[in-house]
Amino acid sequence: MPYLYFDTWYLVLVIPAVILSLIASASVKSTYSKYSSVLSARGMTGGELASEILRRAGIYDVTITHTQGQLTDNYSPKENIIRLSDGVYDSSSVAALGIAAHEAGHVLQYYENYAPIKIRNSLLPVVNFGSGLSMPIIIIGFIFSSRLLVNIGIVLFFFVVLFQLLTLPVEFNASSRAMKQLEMCGALSSDELPLAKKVLSAAAMTYVASVAVSLAQFLRLILISNGRRR
């Protein structure tokens, strides 16, 4: 079963992408830690900033709450809740404000019907199905030498990769909105804004690295499948 051992394509394609992902993860943690200790001059907290951004946009039905952990911040459109982590909700650091503005940026995307989010969400049913079953189907296909099953698994995995690719413009756009809101709200000074941008840029690289890992795995599966046909 090619998927279960370290074949040449795994070494050439997947491992470098995984290393990139580890570097990106370490970078975002390091950058977050560095700028979490830099307090903004105005003193607005992450929770206050997120609330202010939504108020300015005329959005009053989104709950902003605290959640435990580090870098666990997220926006849940189904629940209409922004969850800000320990180091963001009550913190006035440059890192906290950048992250809070980013999550508020996701809210603005949904309320403005940002196209990439609509396209990405339309793939969710297939992605939820494919993310758990694509690899088992591919492995079963290899075991029983079924080209049909292998192809079905690869197609399902393709939709997972496509979903991750569509996540990139969503995340970059949310960060772009965050920077604009930080300036418009006056939450950060002109000297502090570049620091927040460093935090958001480091976070964005984790998404890029994640896509790289999935693309490498997708290409590997295609190459293995084509190799078995010869």
C-alpha positions as CSV (number, residue, x, y, z in Angstrom):
1,M,0.0,0.0,0.0
2,P,1.9,3.0,-1.3
3,Y,0.2,5.5,1.1
4,L,1.5,3.7,4.1
5,Y,5.2,3.8,3.6
6,F,7.8,6.5,2.9
7,D,8.0,6.3,-0.9
8,T,10.2,8.6,-2.9
9,W,7.4,11.0,-3.6
10,Y,6.7,11.3,0.1
11,L,10.3,12.2,0.7
12,V,10.5,14.6,-2.2
13,L,7.1,16.3,-2.0
14,V,5.4,15.9,1.4
15,I,8.3,16.1,3.9
16,P,9.5,19.5,2.6
17,A,6.0,20.8,2.8
18,V,5.6,19.5,6.4
19,I,8.9,21.2,7.3
20,L,7.6,24.5,5.9
21,S,4.4,24.0,7.9
22,L,6.4,23.5,11.1
23,I,8.5,26.6,10.4
24,A,5.4,28.6,9.8
25,S,3.8,27.4,13.0
26,A,6.9,28.2,15.0
27,S,7.1,31.6,13.4
28,V,3.5,32.6,14.3
29,K,4.0,31.5,17.9
30,S,7.3,33.4,18.1
31,T,5.8,36.6,16.5
32,Y,2.7,36.4,18.7
33,S,4.8,36.0,21.8
34,K,7.0,38.9,20.9
35,Y,4.2,41.4,20.2
36,S,2.0,40.2,23.0
37,S,4.4,42.0,25.3
38,V,4.1,45.3,23.3
39,L,1.1,47.2,24.8
40,S,-0.7,49.7,22.6
41,A,-0.6,53.4,23.5
42,R,-4.3,53.8,23.5
43,G,-5.0,50.8,25.7
44,M,-8.1,49.4,24.0
45,T,-8.5,45.7,24.6
46,G,-9.1,43.1,21.9
47,G,-12.7,42.6,23.0
48,E,-13.4,46.3,23.0
49,L,-11.8,46.7,19.5
50,A,-13.9,43.8,18.0
51,S,-17.0,45.4,19.5
52,E,-16.1,48.8,18.1
53,I,-15.4,47.5,14.6
54,L,-18.8,45.8,14.5
55,R,-20.6,48.8,15.9
56,R,-19.1,51.0,13.2
57,A,-20.3,48.5,10.6
58,G,-23.8,48.6,12.1
59,I,-23.6,44.9,13.2
60,Y,-25.2,44.3,16.7
61,D,-26.2,40.7,16.6
62,V,-22.7,39.1,17.0
63,T,-21.7,38.0,20.4
64,I,-18.0,38.6,21.5
65,T,-16.9,36.2,24.1
66,H,-13.8,34.8,25.8
67,T,-12.4,31.3,25.2
68,Q,-9.5,29.5,26.8
69,G,-6.2,28.7,25.1
70,Q,-3.6,30.5,23.0
71,L,-4.3,31.4,19.4
72,T,-7.7,29.7,19.6
73,D,-9.5,32.8,18.3
74,N,-12.2,32.2,15.8
75,Y,-15.5,33.4,14.4
76,S,-18.4,31.0,14.2
77,P,-20.9,32.2,11.6
78,K,-23.4,29.5,12.6
79,E,-23.5,30.7,16.2
80,N,-22.7,34.3,15.3
81,I,-20.0,34.4,17.9
82,I,-16.5,35.8,18.0
83,R,-14.4,33.9,20.4
84,L,-11.2,35.6,21.6
85,S,-8.5,33.7,23.5
86,D,-6.9,34.4,26.9
87,G,-4.2,36.7,25.4
88,V,-6.5,38.7,23.2
89,Y,-9.9,39.3,24.8
90,D,-8.7,41.4,27.8
91,S,-5.3,42.4,26.4
92,S,-4.3,45.7,24.9
93,S,-1.2,44.4,23.2
94,V,-0.4,45.0,19.5
95,A,-0.8,41.3,18.8
96,A,-4.1,41.1,20.6
97,L,-5.6,44.0,18.6
98,G,-4.4,42.6,15.3
99,I,-6.0,39.2,16.0
100,A,-9.2,40.7,17.3
101,A,-9.5,42.9,14.2
102,H,-8.9,39.9,12.0
103,E,-11.8,38.0,13.5
104,A,-14.0,41.0,13.2
105,G,-12.9,41.1,9.6
106,H,-14.4,37.7,9.1
107,V,-17.7,39.0,10.4
108,L,-17.6,41.8,7.9
109,Q,-17.0,39.3,5.1
110,Y,-20.1,37.3,6.0
111,Y,-22.3,40.4,6.3
112,E,-21.1,41.8,3.0
113,N,-21.5,38.4,1.2
114,Y,-17.8,38.2,0.3
115,A,-17.7,35.9,-2.8
116,P,-14.8,33.6,-1.8
117,I,-16.5,32.8,1.5
118,K,-19.8,31.9,-0.4
119,I,-17.9,29.7,-2.8
120,R,-15.9,28.0,-0.1
121,N,-19.0,27.3,2.0
122,S,-20.7,25.8,-0.9
123,L,-18.0,23.1,-0.9
124,L,-18.5,22.3,2.8
125,P,-20.8,19.2,2.3
126,V,-18.3,17.6,-0.1
127,V,-15.3,18.6,2.0
128,N,-16.8,17.2,5.2
129,F,-17.5,13.9,3.5
130,G,-14.2,13.8,1.6
131,S,-11.8,14.8,4.4
132,G,-12.6,11.7,6.4
133,L,-13.2,9.2,3.6
134,S,-10.8,10.1,0.8
135,M,-7.8,8.4,2.2
136,P,-9.6,5.2,3.3
137,I,-11.1,4.9,-0.1
138,I,-7.7,5.4,-1.8
139,I,-6.1,2.8,0.4
140,I,-8.9,0.3,-0.3
141,G,-8.5,1.0,-3.9
142,F,-4.8,0.3,-3.8
143,I,-5.4,-2.9,-1.8
144,F,-7.9,-4.3,-4.3
145,S,-6.2,-2.7,-7.4
146,S,-9.4,-0.7,-8.1
147,R,-8.6,2.3,-10.3
148,L,-12.2,3.5,-9.8
149,L,-11.9,3.6,-6.0
150,V,-8.5,5.3,-6.2
151,N,-9.9,7.9,-8.6
152,I,-12.9,8.6,-6.4
153,G,-10.7,9.1,-3.4
154,I,-8.4,11.4,-5.3
155,V,-11.3,13.5,-6.5
156,L,-12.7,13.8,-2.9
157,F,-9.2,14.8,-1.7
158,F,-9.1,17.4,-4.5
159,F,-12.2,19.1,-3.0
160,V,-10.4,19.3,0.4
161,V,-7.4,20.9,-1.3
162,L,-9.7,23.3,-3.2
163,F,-11.4,24.3,0.0
164,Q,-8.0,25.1,1.6
165,L,-7.0,27.1,-1.5
166,L,-10.1,29.2,-1.2
167,T,-9.3,29.8,2.4
168,L,-6.2,31.8,1.4
169,P,-8.0,34.8,-0.1
170,V,-10.5,34.7,2.8
171,E,-7.7,34.9,5.4
172,F,-5.7,37.5,3.5
173,N,-8.7,39.6,3.0
174,A,-9.7,39.4,6.7
175,S,-6.2,40.6,7.5
176,S,-6.4,43.4,5.0
177,R,-9.7,44.5,6.5
178,A,-8.2,44.2,10.0
179,M,-5.4,46.7,9.1
180,K,-7.9,49.1,7.7
181,Q,-10.1,48.9,10.8
182,L,-7.1,49.3,13.2
183,E,-6.3,52.5,11.5
184,M,-9.9,53.8,11.1
185,C,-10.7,53.1,14.8
186,G,-7.4,54.7,15.9
187,A,-6.7,51.6,18.0
188,L,-3.0,51.6,17.0
189,S,-0.7,54.5,16.1
190,S,1.2,54.7,12.8
191,D,4.2,53.2,14.6
192,E,2.2,50.3,16.0
193,L,0.4,49.3,12.8
194,P,3.4,47.6,11.1
195,L,3.9,45.5,14.3
196,A,0.3,44.2,14.0
197,K,0.8,43.5,10.4
198,K,3.8,41.3,11.2
199,V,1.5,39.2,13.5
200,L,-1.1,38.9,10.8
201,S,1.4,38.0,8.1
202,A,3.0,35.3,10.3
203,A,-0.5,33.8,10.9
204,A,-1.3,33.9,7.2
205,M,1.8,31.9,6.4
206,T,0.4,29.0,8.4
207,Y,-2.5,28.8,6.0
208,V,-0.1,28.9,3.0
209,A,2.0,26.1,4.6
210,S,-1.2,24.0,5.2
211,V,-2.1,24.4,1.5
212,A,1.4,23.4,0.5
213,V,1.2,20.2,2.5
214,S,-2.2,19.3,1.0
215,L,-1.0,20.1,-2.5
216,A,2.1,18.0,-2.1
217,Q,0.0,15.1,-0.8
218,F,-2.5,15.5,-3.7
219,L,0.3,15.5,-6.3
220,R,1.9,12.5,-4.6
221,L,-1.3,10.5,-4.8
222,I,-1.7,11.3,-8.5
223,L,1.9,10.3,-9.2
224,I,1.5,7.0,-7.3
225,S,-1.7,6.2,-9.0
226,N,-0.2,6.9,-12.5
227,G,2.8,4.8,-11.6
228,R,0.6,1.8,-10.8
229,R,-1.1,2.0,-14.1
230,R,2.1,1.4,-16.1
